Amino acid sequence: MLWPWWVRLSHWLVAAGVMALWLMSHVWYETDVLHRTVGYAVQAIILIRILVGCFSAYPSARFHLPGLRDIRLHIAEVRQATLPVHAGHNPLGQWAVYVIWMLIALLALTGWLSRTDAFWGEEGPVVIHALLSWLLMAVIALHIVAVIWIGRLSKQHLVRQMWHGRIHLRK
């Protein structure tokens, strides 16, 4: 099993939650109790995922910080279209996870700050929150493009892998 069920579940719950939050803000203009509840739920899912990942027996679910050498090697492999099958995220994919989670944490923080007495009525946290939401959407768009592109280069069905948890190679 490449991706255990709880990694896949947390991935799709966070993805659905982030999309729901974005739609609430930019389509339905709902930024009150429901928005905050879903936002904190997404943050809780990420925190649980991090805690469980720290103690996981699955290499793909554990955390590591790919270094500059790993990233350079990965970029060279991408340029040469000779990507190996990774038991988890490739080096740039692993960093993307951390960037996405950090943006979500900053969104939770700025959302919470905008509701505190210290910042009540202040535009700063709200403006930063909105900018972070657009930045998160840009990173997610890049993530989706990378999943398609890297999946084709490595001849893997990466979306299927995140759905079923097993490696799926293209023929």
C-alpha positions as CSV (number, residue, x, y, z in Angstrom):
1,M,0.0,0.0,0.0
2,L,1.5,3.3,-1.1
3,W,-0.9,5.6,0.6
4,P,-2.7,4.4,3.8
5,W,-6.4,5.1,4.0
6,W,-6.0,7.9,6.5
7,V,-3.6,9.8,4.3
8,R,-6.0,9.6,1.4
9,L,-9.0,10.5,3.5
10,S,-7.2,13.6,5.0
11,H,-6.1,14.6,1.5
12,W,-9.6,14.6,0.0
13,L,-11.2,16.1,3.1
14,V,-8.8,19.0,3.1
15,A,-9.2,19.5,-0.6
16,A,-13.0,19.5,-0.3
17,G,-12.9,21.7,2.7
18,V,-10.6,24.3,1.0
19,M,-12.8,24.3,-2.1
20,A,-15.9,24.7,0.1
21,L,-14.3,27.6,2.0
22,W,-13.3,29.3,-1.2
23,L,-16.8,29.0,-2.7
24,M,-18.3,30.2,0.6
25,S,-16.2,33.4,0.4
26,H,-16.1,34.2,-3.3
27,V,-19.5,32.8,-4.6
28,W,-21.9,32.6,-1.6
29,Y,-20.3,35.4,0.5
30,E,-20.7,33.3,3.6
31,T,-17.9,34.1,6.0
32,D,-19.6,33.7,9.3
33,V,-20.1,30.6,11.5
34,L,-20.2,28.0,8.8
35,H,-17.0,29.4,7.2
36,R,-15.2,29.4,10.5
37,T,-16.4,26.0,11.4
38,V,-15.2,24.4,8.1
39,G,-12.0,26.3,8.3
40,Y,-11.1,25.1,11.8
41,A,-12.2,21.6,10.8
42,V,-9.7,21.7,7.9
43,Q,-7.0,22.8,10.2
44,A,-7.8,20.1,12.7
45,I,-7.7,17.4,9.9
46,I,-4.2,18.7,9.0
47,L,-3.0,18.6,12.6
48,I,-4.3,15.1,13.1
49,R,-2.6,14.1,9.8
50,I,0.7,15.5,11.0
51,L,0.4,13.8,14.4
52,V,-0.4,10.4,12.9
53,G,2.2,10.9,10.2
54,C,4.9,11.4,12.9
55,F,4.3,7.9,14.2
56,S,3.4,6.1,10.9
57,A,5.0,2.9,9.8
58,Y,4.3,3.9,6.2
59,P,7.3,5.6,4.5
60,S,5.0,7.6,2.2
61,A,3.1,9.0,5.2
62,R,6.1,10.1,7.2
63,F,7.7,13.6,6.9
64,H,11.0,14.5,5.6
65,L,12.6,17.6,4.3
66,P,14.1,17.0,0.9
67,G,17.3,19.0,0.6
68,L,18.7,21.1,-2.3
69,R,20.5,18.1,-3.7
70,D,17.3,16.1,-3.9
71,I,15.5,18.9,-5.5
72,R,18.2,19.4,-8.1
73,L,18.2,15.7,-8.9
74,H,14.5,15.7,-9.3
75,I,14.5,18.8,-11.6
76,A,17.2,17.0,-13.7
77,E,15.0,13.9,-13.9
78,V,12.1,16.0,-15.0
79,R,14.1,17.7,-17.7
80,Q,15.3,14.4,-19.0
81,A,11.8,12.8,-18.6
82,T,13.4,9.9,-16.6
83,L,11.3,10.0,-13.4
84,P,11.5,7.1,-11.1
85,V,8.4,5.9,-9.2
86,H,8.6,7.4,-5.7
87,A,7.3,5.7,-2.6
88,G,5.3,8.8,-1.7
89,H,5.9,12.4,-2.8
90,N,8.8,13.5,-5.0
91,P,11.0,16.2,-3.5
92,L,9.1,19.1,-4.9
93,G,5.8,17.4,-4.1
94,Q,6.8,17.0,-0.5
95,W,7.7,20.7,-0.2
96,A,4.4,21.6,-1.9
97,V,2.5,19.7,0.9
98,Y,4.3,21.9,3.5
99,V,3.6,25.1,1.6
100,I,-0.1,24.2,1.3
101,W,-0.4,23.3,5.0
102,M,1.5,26.5,6.0
103,L,-0.9,28.6,3.9
104,I,-3.9,26.9,5.5
105,A,-2.4,27.5,9.0
106,L,-1.9,31.2,8.1
107,L,-5.4,31.4,6.8
108,A,-6.7,29.9,10.1
109,L,-4.6,32.4,12.1
110,T,-5.6,35.5,10.1
111,G,-9.3,34.4,10.1
112,W,-9.1,34.0,13.9
113,L,-7.3,37.3,14.4
114,S,-9.9,39.1,12.4
115,R,-12.5,38.0,15.0
116,T,-10.5,39.0,18.1
117,D,-11.1,42.1,20.1
118,A,-7.6,43.4,19.3
119,F,-8.4,43.4,15.6
120,W,-12.2,43.9,15.6
121,G,-13.1,46.2,12.8
122,E,-9.5,46.3,11.4
123,E,-9.1,45.5,7.7
124,G,-5.5,44.2,8.0
125,P,-6.2,40.6,9.0
126,V,-9.1,40.4,6.5
127,V,-7.0,41.7,3.6
128,I,-4.2,39.4,4.5
129,H,-6.7,36.5,4.8
130,A,-8.1,37.3,1.3
131,L,-4.6,37.5,-0.2
132,L,-3.6,34.2,1.4
133,S,-6.7,32.5,0.0
134,W,-5.8,33.6,-3.5
135,L,-2.2,32.5,-3.0
136,L,-3.5,29.1,-1.8
137,M,-5.6,28.8,-4.9
138,A,-2.6,29.5,-7.1
139,V,-0.5,26.9,-5.3
140,I,-3.4,24.4,-5.6
141,A,-3.7,25.1,-9.3
142,L,0.1,24.6,-9.6
143,H,-0.3,21.3,-7.6
144,I,-3.0,20.1,-10.0
145,V,-0.9,20.9,-13.1
146,A,2.2,19.2,-11.5
147,V,0.2,16.1,-10.7
148,I,-0.9,15.8,-14.3
149,W,2.5,16.6,-15.7
150,I,4.5,14.5,-13.4
151,G,2.0,11.7,-13.8
152,R,2.6,11.7,-17.5
153,L,6.3,11.9,-17.2
154,S,6.6,9.1,-14.7
155,K,3.9,7.0,-16.4
156,Q,1.8,6.9,-13.2
157,H,-1.9,7.5,-12.5
158,L,-1.3,9.8,-9.5
159,V,-4.9,10.6,-8.9
160,R,-5.8,6.9,-8.9
161,Q,-3.0,6.4,-6.4
162,M,-4.4,9.0,-4.1
163,W,-7.8,7.4,-4.5
164,H,-7.0,3.7,-4.1
165,G,-3.6,3.9,-2.3
166,R,-1.8,1.6,-4.7
167,I,0.8,2.4,-7.4
168,H,-0.9,2.6,-10.9
169,L,1.4,2.7,-13.9
170,R,0.3,3.8,-17.3
171,K,0.8,1.4,-20.2
